Amino acid sequence: MQITAKVNELSFTSKLLLSIVLGALLTFAYAPFSFWFTTFLSLSSFIYLLSNASPKQGFKLGFAFGLGWFGAGVSWVHVSIADFGGIPLLGSLTLMLLLSGYLALFPALSFSVLCRYFNQNLWPIALPFIWLLFEWVRSWLFTGFPWLSLGYSQLSGPLSGWFPVIGEFGVSGVIILLSTVMATGLIAKKWIPSFLLVTVLFVSGITLNHVEWAKPTGQKARIAMVQGNIEQALRWTPEQDQPTMDKYKNMTAAHWHNDVVIWPEAAIPQLEPVATEYLTEMDNIAAQTNTGLITGIVNYNFETREAYNNLIGLGQKQSNDLNDASPARGQYHYFHSNRFAKHHLLPIGEFIPFEDWIRGIAPLFDLPMSSFSRGDFQQGNIEAKGYHFAPAICFEIAFPRQISANLYYNTDFIITVSNDAWFGGSHGPAQHLEIAQARAKEFALPVLRATNNGITAFINHRGEIQSRIPQFEAAVLEDTMQQVKGYTPYRFLGDWIIWCLSLLIFAFACFYQKNLRGTK
């Protein structure tokens, strides 16, 4: 075959450069581009390029692929380092390269193991388990950074129907399976098996997309989310504290008729012990108007010197008693129980690894609020006017296992609050929204995403954006969200389905590989 001959003629340096390009191409599969087919084009082309590679070459080519994938895909991290970290351009690019290099180790190790232990014909049944194993490690090592997991690229593709069954993690395994089947089919010139498997999984995904895993109960909640659009440079400036709090108060004034009002992450810039007067005022206003208010705030305990990135509930906690004519009073007192403390802290941004060693190196490592304490992995839901919200602060929404651990029989909505002002006009916020959509589809629960400067959005239980506010706009978004009843297979079983299936076919790969060695 002419293509095969031309690929084999390429020098190893050319293959490395082509691997970087193919990895970078993956960026277009994610939001804001969402060209889902790019994933298969990129991965199958790379695996085809990997044919006949030694384990050492497999590692290098995999590393180059990962460097392109993460270097382009999470380039938005550079914006926060360069604009707010106080580090020169060369230093910020170096840190960005180090992060990309670290993330690139995972695909590099996956392909190195594949090339070392398995015959090329067995790649389709060996690689899914190997890939998922290293992706699982990436999701928790050094607190985890599962950003740009492959499954997210398929929210608008034919595999999206599999999200409620095997989750985004499982869809990643299916992508690897299909991409490897297509690549090895091209190498072996066996198109029919590849075509049949792709057709079956695509058609079944489209069919599953029409299954109603959860159905509306008929009850609705009227919710408003406030996007203050406070510039990042002003957020921790003491003289801007009161103007910021006044802005959120004034923007909310005309929206107390809603059941619940939501403010974003750290919307109140003062520390909670300092802001008790303001919080009590907002608590009483919300209670008097029969509204629940949920807001982000930092709680710093001056005695223990522990800081927590919190989401707290104010105002009306339970459904109102229409027969009770007494004046409504709020629920707030300092460190009241209706709160959530962020568990997955962002390295550098919220805690400093090896803090005693590196805090003085650069302003980046001495940012305000960069040394938080960790909340529990499993916590109670926040209650507001009788509704129960499973919270996720900032990039916690990228951890489906944590979200699942905080879903209870009476959870009505998933709420995620964030401040993406760190990332400017990059594609980071769009990717963040895409991740929130994946959680809604996996668990068949509406997701409410409130952010400081965008993208604030209501996402229904099918993972579809119901309404949104554009970035860099101060506005209030009101919408009515349907309550739903039902459970997806993924909510019941989590990742067990994909682990069992991928391990089963991996066992076959090991068995046949052993037989191949025995016949030599």
C-alpha positions as CSV (number, residue, x, y, z in Angstrom):
1,M,0.0,0.0,0.0
2,Q,1.4,3.4,-1.0
3,I,0.5,5.2,2.2
4,T,2.1,2.5,4.4
5,A,5.3,2.6,2.3
6,K,5.5,6.4,2.6
7,V,5.0,6.3,6.4
8,N,7.7,3.7,6.7
9,E,10.1,5.9,4.7
10,L,9.7,8.8,7.1
11,S,12.7,9.5,9.4
12,F,12.1,9.1,13.1
13,T,12.5,12.9,13.5
14,S,9.7,13.4,11.0
15,K,7.5,11.0,12.9
16,L,8.2,13.0,16.1
17,L,7.1,16.2,14.4
18,L,4.1,14.6,12.9
19,S,3.1,13.2,16.3
20,I,3.2,16.7,17.8
21,V,1.0,18.0,15.0
22,L,-1.5,15.1,15.4
23,G,-1.6,15.7,19.2
24,A,-2.3,19.4,18.7
25,L,-5.1,18.5,16.2
26,L,-7.0,17.1,19.2
27,T,-7.7,20.6,20.5
28,F,-10.3,21.1,17.7
29,A,-12.3,18.1,19.0
30,Y,-13.0,20.0,22.3
31,A,-15.0,23.1,23.0
32,P,-15.3,25.8,21.6
33,F,-14.7,24.0,18.3
34,S,-16.3,20.6,19.1
35,F,-15.3,18.8,15.8
36,W,-15.8,15.3,17.4
37,F,-14.5,13.4,14.4
38,T,-11.1,15.1,14.8
39,T,-10.4,12.7,17.7
40,F,-10.6,9.6,15.5
41,L,-8.6,11.3,12.7
42,S,-5.9,12.3,15.1
43,L,-5.7,9.1,17.2
44,S,-6.0,6.5,14.4
45,S,-3.4,8.4,12.3
46,F,-1.0,8.4,15.3
47,I,-1.5,4.7,16.1
48,Y,-0.9,4.0,12.4
49,L,2.3,6.0,12.6
50,L,3.3,4.0,15.7
51,S,3.3,0.7,13.8
52,N,6.5,-1.3,14.0
53,A,7.9,1.0,16.7
54,S,10.1,-0.3,19.5
55,P,9.1,0.3,23.1
56,K,11.6,3.2,23.3
57,Q,10.3,4.7,20.1
58,G,6.8,4.2,21.3
59,F,7.5,6.2,24.4
60,K,9.1,9.1,22.5
61,L,6.4,9.2,19.9
62,G,3.7,9.0,22.6
63,F,5.4,11.8,24.5
64,A,5.5,14.0,21.3
65,F,1.8,13.2,20.7
66,G,1.0,14.2,24.3
67,L,3.1,17.3,24.1
68,G,1.1,18.5,21.2
69,W,-2.2,17.4,22.7
70,F,-1.7,19.2,26.1
71,G,0.5,22.0,24.8
72,A,-2.2,23.2,22.6
73,G,-5.2,22.0,24.6
74,V,-4.4,23.5,28.0
75,S,-2.4,26.5,26.6
76,W,-5.0,28.7,28.5
77,V,-2.9,27.9,31.7
78,H,-0.3,30.2,30.2
79,V,-2.7,33.1,30.4
80,S,-3.0,32.9,34.1
81,I,0.7,32.5,34.7
82,A,1.7,35.3,32.3
83,D,-1.0,37.8,33.2
84,F,-1.4,37.2,37.0
85,G,1.6,35.3,38.0
86,G,4.2,38.0,37.8
87,I,6.5,35.8,35.8
88,P,8.3,37.0,32.6
89,L,7.1,35.5,29.3
90,L,10.1,33.1,29.0
91,G,9.4,31.8,32.6
92,S,5.7,31.3,32.0
93,L,6.3,29.4,28.7
94,T,8.8,27.2,30.6
95,L,6.2,26.4,33.3
96,M,3.6,25.7,30.6
97,L,6.1,23.4,28.9
98,L,6.8,21.6,32.2
99,L,3.1,21.0,32.8
100,S,2.5,19.8,29.2
101,G,5.6,17.5,29.6
102,Y,4.2,16.0,32.8
103,L,0.8,15.3,31.2
104,A,2.5,13.9,28.1
105,L,4.1,11.2,30.2
106,F,0.8,9.3,30.5
107,P,0.2,8.7,26.8
108,A,3.9,8.1,26.4
109,L,3.9,5.3,29.0
110,S,0.7,3.8,27.5
111,F,2.2,3.5,24.1
112,S,5.5,2.3,25.4
113,V,3.9,-0.6,27.4
114,L,1.8,-1.4,24.3
115,C,4.8,-1.7,22.0
116,R,6.9,-3.6,24.5
117,Y,4.4,-6.4,25.5
118,F,1.9,-6.8,22.6
119,N,1.9,-7.9,19.0
120,Q,0.4,-5.3,16.7
121,N,-2.6,-7.5,15.9
122,L,-3.6,-7.5,19.6
123,W,-3.4,-3.7,20.1
124,P,-7.2,-3.1,19.8
125,I,-7.9,-5.4,22.8
126,A,-4.8,-4.5,24.8
127,L,-4.7,-0.7,24.6
128,P,-8.1,0.3,26.1
129,F,-7.2,-1.1,29.5
130,I,-3.7,0.2,29.4
131,W,-4.9,3.7,28.4
132,L,-7.6,3.8,31.1
133,L,-5.2,2.6,33.8
134,F,-2.8,5.5,33.1
135,E,-5.7,8.0,32.7
136,W,-7.0,6.9,36.1
137,V,-3.6,7.6,37.6
138,R,-3.6,11.0,35.9
139,S,-6.9,11.7,37.6
140,W,-5.5,11.4,41.2
141,L,-1.7,11.8,41.1
142,F,-0.7,15.1,42.7
143,T,-4.4,15.7,43.4
144,G,-5.2,14.9,39.8
145,F,-5.6,16.8,36.5
146,P,-8.0,14.9,34.3
147,W,-8.5,17.8,31.9
148,L,-8.9,17.0,28.2
149,S,-9.8,13.4,28.8
150,L,-10.8,12.0,25.4
151,G,-14.4,11.3,26.2
152,Y,-15.3,15.0,26.5
153,S,-14.7,15.4,22.7
154,Q,-17.7,13.2,21.9
155,L,-20.5,15.2,23.6
156,S,-21.8,16.3,20.1
157,G,-20.9,13.0,18.4
158,P,-22.6,9.6,17.9
159,L,-21.0,8.2,21.1
160,S,-22.7,10.7,23.3
161,G,-25.5,8.3,24.1
162,W,-23.0,6.1,26.0
163,F,-22.3,8.8,28.6
164,P,-25.2,7.8,30.9
165,V,-24.1,4.1,30.7
166,I,-20.3,4.1,31.0
167,G,-19.5,7.8,31.7
168,E,-17.0,10.0,30.1
169,F,-14.2,7.7,31.3
170,G,-15.8,4.8,29.6
171,V,-16.3,6.7,26.4
172,S,-12.6,7.4,26.4
173,G,-12.0,3.7,26.4
174,V,-14.4,3.2,23.5
175,I,-12.5,5.9,21.5
176,I,-9.2,4.2,22.1
177,L,-10.8,0.9,21.0
178,L,-12.2,2.3,17.8
179,S,-9.2,4.4,16.9
180,T,-6.9,1.3,17.3
181,V,-9.2,-0.9,15.3
182,M,-9.3,1.6,12.5
183,A,-5.5,2.0,12.5
184,T,-4.7,-1.7,12.6
185,G,-7.4,-2.4,10.1
186,L,-5.6,0.0,7.7
187,I,-2.2,-1.6,8.4
188,A,-3.6,-5.1,7.8
189,K,-5.8,-4.1,5.0
190,K,-8.9,-5.5,6.8
191,W,-11.6,-2.9,6.5
192,I,-14.7,-5.0,7.1
193,P,-14.2,-5.8,10.9
194,S,-13.3,-2.2,11.6
195,F,-16.3,-0.8,9.7
196,L,-18.7,-3.2,11.4
197,L,-17.4,-2.4,15.0
198,V,-17.5,1.4,14.3
199,T,-21.0,1.1,12.9
200,V,-22.3,-0.9,15.8
201,L,-20.9,1.4,18.5
202,F,-22.0,4.6,16.6
203,V,-25.5,3.3,15.9
204,S,-25.9,2.0,19.5
205,G,-24.7,5.4,20.8
206,I,-27.3,7.2,18.7
207,T,-30.0,4.8,19.9
208,L,-29.0,5.3,23.6
209,N,-29.3,9.0,23.1
210,H,-33.1,8.6,22.8
211,V,-33.4,6.8,26.1
212,E,-35.0,8.9,28.9
213,W,-32.9,7.8,31.9
214,A,-34.6,10.5,34.0
215,K,-38.0,12.0,33.5
216,P,-39.4,15.4,34.6
217,T,-41.5,15.2,37.8
218,G,-43.6,18.2,36.8
219,Q,-42.1,20.3,39.6
220,K,-40.0,23.3,38.6
221,A,-37.6,25.7,40.3
222,R,-37.1,29.3,39.3
223,I,-33.4,30.1,39.6
224,A,-31.3,33.2,38.9
225,M,-27.5,33.2,38.6
226,V,-25.5,36.5,38.9
227,Q,-22.4,37.0,36.8
228,G,-20.6,40.0,38.3
229,N,-17.8,40.2,35.7
230,I,-15.3,41.5,38.3
231,E,-11.8,41.9,36.8
232,Q,-9.3,39.5,38.3
233,A,-6.8,42.3,39.1
234,L,-9.5,43.9,41.4
235,R,-10.8,40.7,43.2
236,W,-8.4,40.7,46.1
237,T,-7.8,44.5,46.3
238,P,-9.1,45.5,49.8
239,E,-10.5,48.9,48.6
240,Q,-12.6,47.0,46.0
241,D,-14.3,44.7,48.6
242,Q,-17.2,47.0,49.3
243,P,-17.9,48.0,45.7
244,T,-17.8,44.3,44.7
245,M,-20.3,43.4,47.4
246,D,-22.5,46.3,46.6
247,K,-22.5,45.3,42.9
248,Y,-23.8,41.8,43.7
249,K,-26.4,43.1,46.1
250,N,-27.6,45.7,43.6
251,M,-27.6,43.2,40.6
252,T,-29.7,40.8,42.7
253,A,-32.2,43.4,44.0
254,A,-34.7,42.9,41.2
255,H,-34.5,39.1,41.3
256,W,-35.6,38.1,44.8
257,H,-38.8,36.7,43.3
258,N,-36.9,33.5,42.3
259,D,-36.8,30.4,44.4
260,V,-33.0,30.4,44.5
261,V,-30.3,33.0,43.6
262,I,-26.8,31.8,43.0
263,W,-23.6,33.8,43.1
264,P,-20.2,32.5,41.8
265,E,-17.0,31.3,43.5
266,A,-15.7,33.7,46.1
267,A,-18.3,36.3,44.9
268,I,-17.9,37.9,48.4
269,P,-14.2,39.0,48.5
270,Q,-14.0,39.6,52.2
271,L,-13.1,36.7,54.5
272,E,-16.2,35.2,56.1
273,P,-15.4,36.3,59.7
274,V,-15.0,39.9,58.4
275,A,-18.1,39.8,56.3
276,T,-20.5,38.5,58.9
277,E,-22.5,41.8,59.0
278,Y,-23.0,41.8,55.2
279,L,-23.8,38.1,55.2
280,T,-26.4,38.6,57.9
281,E,-28.0,41.4,55.9
282,M,-28.2,39.3,52.7
283,D,-29.4,36.3,54.7
284,N,-32.3,38.3,56.1
285,I,-33.2,39.9,52.8
286,A,-33.3,36.5,51.1
287,A,-35.4,35.0,54.0
288,Q,-37.9,37.9,53.9
289,T,-38.4,37.5,50.2
290,N,-38.7,33.7,50.6
291,T,-35.6,33.0,48.5
292,G,-32.6,30.8,49.0
293,L,-29.2,32.4,48.3
294,I,-26.0,30.4,47.5
295,T,-22.7,32.2,47.3
296,G,-19.0,31.5,47.3
297,I,-16.8,32.9,50.0
298,V,-13.5,32.2,51.7
299,N,-13.6,31.2,55.3
300,Y,-10.4,31.9,57.3
301,N,-10.2,30.8,60.9
302,F,-7.9,33.2,62.6
303,E,-7.4,30.9,65.6
304,T,-6.4,27.7,63.6
305,R,-5.1,29.7,60.6
306,E,-7.0,27.4,58.2
307,A,-8.6,28.8,55.1
308,Y,-11.4,27.0,53.2
309,N,-12.9,27.8,49.7
310,N,-16.6,27.6,50.7
311,L,-20.0,27.6,49.1
312,I,-22.7,28.6,51.7
313,G,-26.4,28.6,51.8
314,L,-28.3,31.7,53.1
315,G,-31.9,32.8,53.3
316,Q,-34.8,30.4,53.0
317,K,-33.5,26.9,53.6
318,Q,-36.7,24.8,53.7
319,S,-39.9,25.2,51.6
320,N,-41.9,28.0,53.2
321,D,-44.9,27.3,55.5
322,L,-47.7,29.4,54.0
323,N,-49.6,29.2,57.3
324,D,-46.8,30.8,59.3
325,A,-47.4,34.5,59.5
326,S,-44.3,35.3,61.6
327,P,-41.5,37.4,60.1
328,A,-39.0,35.4,58.1
329,R,-35.6,35.1,59.6
330,G,-32.4,33.9,58.0
331,Q,-30.4,30.8,58.9
332,Y,-26.9,32.4,59.0
333,H,-24.5,32.5,61.8
334,Y,-20.7,32.2,61.5
335,F,-19.7,28.7,60.4
336,H,-23.3,27.4,60.2
337,S,-23.6,23.9,58.8
338,N,-25.3,24.7,55.4
339,R,-22.0,24.9,53.5
340,F,-19.5,23.0,51.4
341,A,-15.7,23.2,51.5
342,K,-13.7,22.5,48.3
343,H,-11.9,19.2,48.3
344,H,-9.9,19.1,45.1
345,L,-7.5,22.0,45.5
346,L,-5.7,23.4,42.4
347,P,-1.9,23.2,42.7
348,I,-0.3,26.6,42.8
349,G,-3.6,28.4,42.7
350,E,-5.0,27.0,46.0
351,F,-2.2,25.2,47.6
352,I,1.6,25.3,47.1
353,P,3.3,21.9,46.8
354,F,6.6,21.9,48.8
355,E,5.5,25.3,50.2
356,D,8.5,26.0,52.4
357,W,10.8,25.6,49.5
358,I,9.2,27.4,46.6
359,R,6.9,30.1,48.0
360,G,9.6,32.8,47.7
361,I,10.7,32.0,44.2
362,A,8.2,34.2,42.3
363,P,5.0,36.2,42.8
364,L,3.1,33.3,41.3
365,F,3.7,31.3,44.4
366,D,2.6,34.0,46.7
367,L,-0.8,34.8,45.2
368,P,-3.7,35.7,47.5
369,M,-5.6,32.7,48.8
370,S,-3.0,30.2,47.6
371,S,-2.9,28.0,50.8
372,F,-6.2,26.4,51.4
373,S,-7.2,23.5,53.6
374,R,-9.0,20.6,52.0
375,G,-12.7,19.8,52.7
376,D,-13.9,16.2,53.0
377,F,-14.4,14.1,49.8
378,Q,-18.0,13.5,50.7
379,Q,-20.1,16.2,52.2
380,G,-23.8,17.0,52.6
381,N,-25.8,18.9,49.9
382,I,-26.4,22.6,50.3
383,E,-30.1,23.3,50.9
384,A,-32.0,26.3,49.6
385,K,-35.7,26.7,49.8
386,G,-36.2,22.9,50.0
387,Y,-34.0,22.1,47.1
388,H,-30.8,20.1,47.5
389,F,-27.7,21.0,45.5
390,A,-24.6,18.8,45.1
391,P,-21.8,21.3,44.9
392,A,-18.5,21.4,42.9
393,I,-16.2,24.4,43.1
394,C,-14.2,25.3,40.0
395,F,-12.4,22.3,38.5
396,E,-14.0,19.8,40.9
397,I,-16.6,19.4,38.2
398,A,-13.9,17.4,36.3
399,F,-14.0,14.7,38.9
400,P,-17.1,12.5,38.3
401,R,-16.2,10.1,41.2
402,Q,-16.4,13.0,43.7
403,I,-19.7,14.3,42.1
404,S,-21.1,10.8,42.4
405,A,-20.1,10.5,46.1
406,N,-22.1,13.6,46.8
407,L,-25.3,12.7,45.0
408,Y,-28.0,11.5,47.4
409,Y,-31.6,10.2,46.9
410,N,-33.0,13.7,47.3
411,T,-30.4,15.6,45.3
412,D,-32.2,17.9,42.9
413,F,-29.4,19.7,41.0
414,I,-25.6,19.8,40.6
415,I,-24.2,23.2,41.2
416,T,-20.8,24.3,40.0
417,V,-19.4,27.8,40.7
418,S,-16.2,29.1,39.3
419,N,-14.0,32.1,38.6
420,D,-12.5,31.7,35.1
421,A,-11.3,35.3,34.9
422,W,-7.8,33.9,35.3
423,F,-8.0,32.6,31.8
424,G,-9.1,35.6,29.8
425,G,-10.5,35.0,26.3
426,S,-8.8,31.6,26.0
427,H,-10.7,28.4,25.2
428,G,-10.3,27.2,28.9
429,P,-13.8,28.5,30.0
430,A,-15.5,26.8,27.0
431,Q,-13.8,23.5,27.9
432,H,-14.9,24.0,31.5
433,L,-18.5,24.4,30.4
434,E,-18.2,21.2,28.3
435,I,-17.0,19.2,31.3
436,A,-20.1,20.4,33.2
437,Q,-22.3,19.3,30.3
438,A,-20.7,15.8,30.6
439,R,-21.6,15.5,34.3
440,A,-25.2,16.4,33.5
441,K,-25.4,13.8,30.9
442,E,-23.7,11.1,33.0
443,F,-26.0,11.5,36.0
444,A,-29.1,12.8,34.2
445,L,-29.3,15.7,36.5
446,P,-29.5,19.4,35.7
447,V,-26.2,21.4,36.2
448,L,-26.2,25.0,37.2
449,R,-23.0,26.8,36.4
450,A,-22.4,30.2,37.9
451,T,-19.2,32.0,37.1
452,N,-17.7,35.4,37.8
453,N,-17.1,36.4,34.1
454,G,-18.5,33.5,32.1
455,I,-19.6,31.2,30.9
456,T,-22.7,31.1,33.2
457,A,-25.2,28.6,32.0
458,F,-28.2,26.4,32.8
459,I,-27.6,22.8,31.6
460,N,-30.5,20.4,31.5
461,H,-30.4,16.7,32.5
462,R,-29.6,15.7,28.9
463,G,-26.4,17.7,29.0
464,E,-27.8,20.4,26.7
465,I,-27.3,24.1,27.4
466,Q,-30.7,25.6,28.1
467,S,-29.6,29.2,28.5
468,R,-26.3,31.1,29.0
469,I,-24.6,34.5,29.5
470,P,-21.7,35.4,27.2
471,Q,-18.3,35.9,28.7
472,F,-17.2,39.3,30.0
473,E,-20.7,40.6,30.6
474,A,-22.2,41.6,33.9
475,A,-25.7,40.1,33.9
476,V,-28.3,38.0,35.7
477,L,-29.6,34.9,34.0
478,E,-33.1,33.6,35.1
479,D,-34.5,30.3,34.0
480,T,-36.9,27.6,35.1
481,M,-35.3,24.2,35.7
482,Q,-37.3,21.0,35.6
483,Q,-36.8,18.6,38.5
484,V,-36.2,15.0,37.3
485,K,-36.5,11.6,38.7
486,G,-34.5,8.6,37.7
487,Y,-31.0,7.0,37.7
488,T,-28.5,6.3,34.9
489,P,-26.5,3.1,34.9
490,Y,-23.4,5.2,35.4
491,R,-24.8,6.7,38.6
492,F,-25.5,3.1,39.9
493,L,-22.3,1.4,38.8
494,G,-19.8,4.2,38.1
495,D,-16.7,3.0,36.2
496,W,-17.2,-0.7,37.1
497,I,-18.7,-1.5,33.7
498,I,-15.8,-0.2,31.6
499,W,-13.2,-1.6,34.0
500,C,-14.7,-5.1,33.8
501,L,-15.1,-5.0,30.0
502,S,-11.6,-3.5,29.3
503,L,-10.0,-5.9,31.7
504,L,-11.8,-8.9,30.1
505,I,-10.5,-8.1,26.6
506,F,-7.1,-7.2,28.0
507,A,-7.0,-10.7,29.6
508,F,-7.6,-12.2,26.1
509,A,-4.8,-10.1,24.7
510,C,-2.4,-11.4,27.4
511,F,-3.5,-15.0,26.8
512,Y,-3.0,-14.8,23.0
513,Q,0.3,-12.9,23.4
514,K,1.5,-15.7,25.7
515,N,0.5,-18.3,23.1
516,L,2.3,-16.3,20.3
517,R,5.5,-16.3,22.4
518,G,5.1,-20.0,23.0
519,T,4.9,-20.9,19.3
520,K,8.1,-19.0,18.5
